[in-house]
Amino acid sequence: MSYCDSPKFQEAKEKAKRVLGDATKDAPDSEMTSIRKILEPDGGQLGSATTLRFLAVPELLLFGLTKLLPLVADGPFEKTRWVVWFGFRNMPFAFELRKFGLDCRTGIGCSKPLAEDLLRRCNRLCSIVEEYFSQDLFPKQLKNRNFTVQNLYRRFDARYCFLREQAKVFLDKARFPFPFDKKTEHGSACAAAAIDAYFSKTEHFFVLAVAFAEKLPEDVEGFLRLHWGGKAKQLLDLDDDHAKGLYDQLIRIRDVWRNPITHGGIGIESRAIAFHVPELGACPAGLSRYPKAHARGFLFEGPEIHEVFSIFDEFDRFLTQGHFAFAHEWVSSGLNVRFDQEAMNEYRAAMKTKEEFSKYIDRVADEVDRHTNMDY
């Protein structure tokens, strides 16, 4: 893409020039050493992501040096993604992104004050890039669907499975109905967290799965901003009795269990609120519509939580079938999901058959592994 048409980009270039405009493409000949040896002769660290932000996101530095400044990147090479060589105040420098992180090299005659000055300037350069990205480039890329969503499904699923198992362990040994013991409290705590984790996991699945939907929403940005129910409505065929039944059960669980607990136990129909009825006393707002666990302060009985988990299991099975089959296979692979048009075309070309799609996943996974290991 062309950045030059953007006034914000031109403004960023001017700022970068003031910070590091005396960096030159031509680097003086010199024997090179790691800048770490200049900064900490006895062995030390280049810095941390909190002091040198480009250590957390090296691409900020690359963009600043090669897009805002007229420097040139070389690479990739074996175990090296890119290198930018340049001169600064008659001393050679090189930033290199290798498999195990970013490194900076300089001439053996470099002084510590000069090395520190360069790193401070590079840090300021990255601040300029961040400002340009957040205020100008990123909003445009979001609108044009030029972005990738990190696939964290396995982590969300592992969190849910752990909390669910802990809830079952405690509640299966708890005493009911009275007196409630520590197992009831601990099991209920894990059960509430497991329910919340399940909705997080399935909402993350919806975000990834929409890229493989039969029809991509016209406003993908708007879809991403929807709550759980809004995303589910767009992806589920609610004219199908099975899908509609599962959706209704999950909405019920969300409204009865997840939302009241998430919002501090309070809701206009929560049993945590009791309205005063003259000559009668206080009656819970939820009346008889809410489970007994609400009256117990969200303490679960084993059968209650097992019923919830069985509905979750049925919905998990549903998400592996039908028009979700391709999405589920991709999400389960752990691969990130691109939303740009080129990726959309590739996905749909591969979704002709299950065999073609599986082969496509394998090819993408191999490419990702190659890039991650920098086997160029």
C-alpha positions, 0 to 999 in steps of 0.5 A, a space after each residue: 500500500 502507499 503511505 504517501 497520500 496520508 498527511 499523518 504519514 508525512 507528519 510522522 516523516 518530519 518528526 522522524 527526521 528531527 529525531 534521527 535524520 542524521 542516520 545515513 545509508 552508508 555505514 563506515 567500515 569497522 569491526 562490529 560487536 554487540 552493543 550490549 558489550 558497549 553498554 554493559 562490558 561485564 555482561 548485561 541486557 540491552 534493556 527491556 520492553 518497558 524502556 525500549 519499546 522496540 524490543 517488544 515490537 521490533 516491527 516498529 523500529 523497522 518501519 521507522 528506519 525504512 519508511 519514515 527514514 530513507 534506510 534500507 533493510 536486507 534479508 531474510 537470511 538463515 535465522 535472520 528475518 531482516 537487518 538494517 545497516 546505517 551510519 550514525 555520527 561516523 559510527 556503523 550500526 546494525 539492527 538485526 531481528 534474529 530467531 531469538 530476538 532483536 540485536 543491535 551491533 556497532 563498531 568496536 570503537 563506539 562509546 557508551 554515551 553514543 550507544 545510549 543516545 542512539 537507543 534513546 533516539 530509536 525509542 523516540 522514533 518508535 513512539 512516532 510510529 506508534 502514534 501514526 499507526 494508532 491514529 491513522 493506519 490501523 483504523 484504515 486497515 480495520 475498515 478495509 479488513 487488512 488485519 489478522 486475529 490471533 488464535 487463542 482458542 486452545 488457551 480459552 478452552 484449556 481455561 474452561 476445561 480446568 475450571 470445569 474439572 475443578 468444579 466437578 471435583 469439589 461439588 461431587 464431594 460437597 454436602 447438600 442441602 445444608 450445611 454448606 461446606 468449603 467444598 461447596 464454596 470452592 466448587 461454586 467459585 470454580 463453576 461460576 468461573 467455568 461458565 464465564 470461561 465457556 462464554 469467552 471461549 465460544 465468543 472467541 470461536 465466533 470471532 475466528 469462525 466468521 472468516 469461514 462463514 458462507 457469507 462474510 458480514 458487510 461490516 466486519 468491524 461492527 461484528 467484532 464489536 457485538 456482544 456474545 448474543 449478537 455474534 451468535 445470531 449472525 452465525 447460527 441458523 436460528 431457523 433450524 430447530 436444533 440451533 435455535 434450541 441450543 441458542 435459547 438454552 445458552 441465552 438462558 444460562 447467560 442471563 441466569 448464571 453468567 451475567 448476574 455473577 459477572 455484574 456483582 450479583 445484581 440485576 433488575 430481576 436478580 434474587 439479590 434484590 428484594 422489593 418491599 411488599 407492604 404487610 408481606 415483607 421482601 420478595 426477590 425480584 426474580 420471584 420463582 424464575 431463577 434457580 435456588 442457587 440465586 437464593 443461596 448466594 450463587 452456591 451450586 448443587 452438583 446436578 445444577 452445574 452438570 446440567 449446564 455443562 451438558 448443554 455446553 457439551 452439546 453446543 461444542 459438538 454442534 460447532 464441529 458440524 455442518 457449516 461450522 466444520 471448516 471453521 472448527 478444523 481451522 480454529 482447532 489447528 491453532 493457526 491465526 485467522 487473516 481477514 484480508 480479501 486475499 485470505 478470504 479467497 484462499 479459504 473459500 477455494 480450499 473449502 470445496 472439500 474436506 480433503 482440500 481444506 486439510 491439505 491447505 491447513 497443512 501448507 499454511 502451518 508449514 509456512 508459519 513454522 518456517 517463518 517462526 523458525 526463520 528457516 529462510 
